[in-house]
Amino acid sequence: MSASDVLERLDLKYREDTLKVRVRDGVELYYESTGDGPVVTTLNNFFMTTPTWRVLTDDLANDHRVISYDLAGHGQSTHPETYPSWAQHAADAIALLDALQVEKTYLVSTSISTVLARDIALTYPDRVAGIVLAGPALGPKGMRRHRQIQRAWLLTLENHGMAALYNHLYPEVFGADMNEELGTPGFLGLRESFLALSTKEDLANGLNLALTGETSPELLKQIQCPALVVIGDDDILLSNTGARELAEHFPKGGYEIMPGAGHLPFLDDAMGFQAIVRKFVAEAEAGA
């Protein structure tokens, strides 16, 4: 499935019949659960909401249970008066799993939500069967470059608004092949989706949180579950060498390079990405 196919099938509408789950006082999370089998839980970056994942996981849901949810402060989940910390986001994820009677899950994370996947695996190791880090915001030597880019995005948002932020991040997030394939119609279509997904306040809250938290790659050595780093070879945030070096920090780490893909490789090749996740889960299940 090409990027054009993903864009054509993208449906950002929320399901009206889906119940929300109370995870703590005053906070409910919107979620969707599809399929049966080993549980895979997606973790949104701050630019995504739950409906985005449907077209990106529909094949995986044929033989896995896929759970997607909106983080607190985003989408259709509760927007608390005080935006959550990383620790609260992690606790929310576990409370959601408890409510859905999920003992253990694989986490599929993207960009800045790879930090959340790391923190969940560190804090709740018994609940995590494995983690996939797609286009990670983690680096093999630290997160300085990632923080510089995130700070630049935040400044663009604060000073010029959401449309300017989209113009800023588009050529950085999407690879050259996808950019050429989608052309101007794709650029404009994705801009419409981007502006509909979030508010300026939500994005500012997320980007401010992204500038906090632990940055040391040494933490990754404490994660005992299988871990897979997945990047596109046109990801400006992490090189192929960087992906290999990052994977080497994990005791059970591996990495995959998706040709021609950018920072969000599942958008460039949704079927290819799902095949990578399926293989990772199968190998982890066989070794459990």
N, C-alpha and C positions, 0 to 999 in steps of 0.2 A: 504494500500500500504506500503510494507516494505521498509527498507533502500536499499535493493538489487534491488527492483523494481524501486525505484527513480534513483539509479545509472544507471540502464539499460536504462531508458527512458530519461536520462538527455541529453539535446541538447543545446549546448552553442553557436550555430551559430546565428548571427544577421540576422534580416530580411532586405533584400535589399530594399524593397518597403516602408519602414517606414520613414516618414518625421521627421525631428528634429524640436524642438520648440525653438525659440529664447526667452530667459528669461531675459536677460540684455545685455548691449553692449558687443559684442564679445563672448557671451556664448550661446550655443545651447545645449539642452538636448535630448538625444535619449530616446524614450519612446515606449511602446506598450500598447494598450488598447483593452481589450477583454470582450465580454459579455454585458448584460444590467441588470439594477436594481440598488439597492443601491451601491454607489461608494466605492470601497476599494482600497486604494493606498498603495503599498508596499514601504518600505524604506530600501534600501540596507545597510548592514554593509559594511565595507571597503574591505571585501574579496569576495563580491558577485557582479554579474552584472545582468542586466535585464533578459537575457535568462534563468537564473537559476530558476526564479520564475514560468516558464510555467508549469512544471510538479508538482509544489507545490501548484498551484492555479487553475488547470484546472477544477476541480469539482466545486469550488466556482464560477467560471466564468459562470456556467450554469444558475445562477439566480442572479448574481451580475456583475457590471462593474468593472473589475480589471485593474488598471493602475499600470504599473511598469516602472521605468526609471533609467537611470544611473546618479548618482550624478556627478556634475561638477568635473573634475579632474580624472574621472574613466571611464572605458569602452569606448563606442563610443560617449560619450558626450565631449564637448570642454574641453581641458586641459589648463586652463588659466595660464598665466605666474606666477601669485601669487595664491597659493592654497586657496580656500574659507575658511572663518571662519564659525562657527556654524550658526551665524546670516545670512550669505550669503546663506548657504545651505537651511535654512528655507525659506528665501525670494524666492529662486529658486523654491522650491516646490509650493509655492503659485502662482508664475508667471506661472508655468506649468498648475496648475488648472485653472487659468484665461484663458489661451490660449485654453484649452479644454472645456471651459464653464462649469466647475464644481463648483457649489456653495458651496458644503459641501461634506466632505469625511470622511471615517473611515481610520485610519492609522494603518498599520500592520508593526511593527518594530522588529528588531532582534539585540541582543547583543548591540554594541555601537550605533546603529541607534535608540535605545530607548531614548538616549539623544536628538537626533534630533526630535523625536516624542514629547517628553516633551516640547522642545523649541517651536515647531510649535503650540502646544496646548496652551502654555502660551502667545505667541505673537500674534497669529491669532485665538482666541477662536471661533469666528463666523464661521470659515471655517472647524472646526473639529467636527465631529459628535461623535467620540469615538476613543480610542486608544487601540491597543493590543501591549503588550510588551512581546515578546518571548525571553526567556533567557536574561533578562535585565542586562545591565551594571550599572544599578542604584541599590543602596543598601538602606535598611531601616534606616541605621545609617550613611551613607556616601558612598564614592566610593574608599576608600583607597586601599582595596584589589584588586579591579578591576584595579586601576591605576598601582599597583605593577606588576600585570600579564601583562598588556599592555606594560609597560616599559621593562619587560623581553623579550617580543616578539620583540619589536623594537630593542633591543640590539642584539638579535640573528639575525635579518634581516640585520642589519648594519654590523655586524662582520663576518657573515657566509653565508648570502645569502638566497634566497627564499626557496630552497630545505630544508635547515636546519630549517628555520622557520616552514615549513610544518611539519617536524618531531617533532618539539617542541610542536606545538599546537594540533596536531592530538589526542594524548591521553587526552588532557585537554578539548577539545571541544566535541569530540564524546564519547558517553557513552559506558560502557563495553559491553552491549548487542549488540549494533551496530558494535562495534569493532570485536567482536567474529563472528557475522553474515557475515560481509564483508571479514574478513580474509586478507591474503596478496594480493589477486587480487583486492579487494576493496580498500585497502590502496594505491596500486600502481595506480589504475584507478583514484581515487580522487586526487592523487598527480599530475597526468597529467593534470587534469582539473584545479587544483589550480594554476599550473605554467602557464597555458594558459590564465587565467582570467585577470591577472594584471601584472604590471611591479614592479620592486623593488621600483622605485621612487613613484609610486602611493600608494603602501602599506606604505611606510615610511611617506608620507604626511598624510595619514589617521591616522596612529598610533600616529604621533606627535600631530594631532588635538585632538585625543582621550584623550591626557594628559592635555587638557585645558578645560575650561568651569566650570560652577557652579556644585557643588557636594552636596549641602544641600538637604536632603529629604524634608525639610519644603516647598520647592517650589511646591511640588506635591499637597499640600493642596489648592493651588490656581487654580487647574485644575478642571473645573466644568463639563466637559463631562464625560460620562462613561469610565472607564479604566479597562482593564483586564490584569493581570499578568499571563503569561503562562510559566511554567518551566517543565523540565524533572526532575524526582526525582533522576537522576544521574548527575545533573548539579553541577560542582565543584565550580561555582561562587556564587551560591545562594541556600541555603537550603530550604526545604519545609516551615520551620518556617519563614525564611527570606522572602519568597514569600508572606506569609500571612501578615507579618508585613509591607512589602512594600505596599501591596494593601490597608492596613488600612490608609495609608497616603492620599489616594485619597478620596474626598468626596463621589464619586460614584464608588468605587473600588471593584474589585473581583479578584479571582485567581483560576487557574486550574493547577493541577499537572498531568503530563503525565507519566504513569508508564514506567520505563526502559529507558526513553529518556535522552539525554545529553543536552548540552548547546544550541543546535539548534534543538529543539524538532520536528519541521516540517520535518526534514530529517529522523528521526526515524519512524514517523508515519504521512505521508502527509495527508492521508484521515482523520485521527483522528483530526489533527490540523485544517483542513478546516472545520470540523464539529463544532469544538469549536468556530471558527471565525463566522461561519454562525449563530450559536445560540446566540452569543454575539450581532451581528448586529440585529437579529430579536427582541431580547429583548429590545435593545436600540431604535429601530424603534417603537416598541409598546408603549414605555414609553415617546416618544418624544411629 
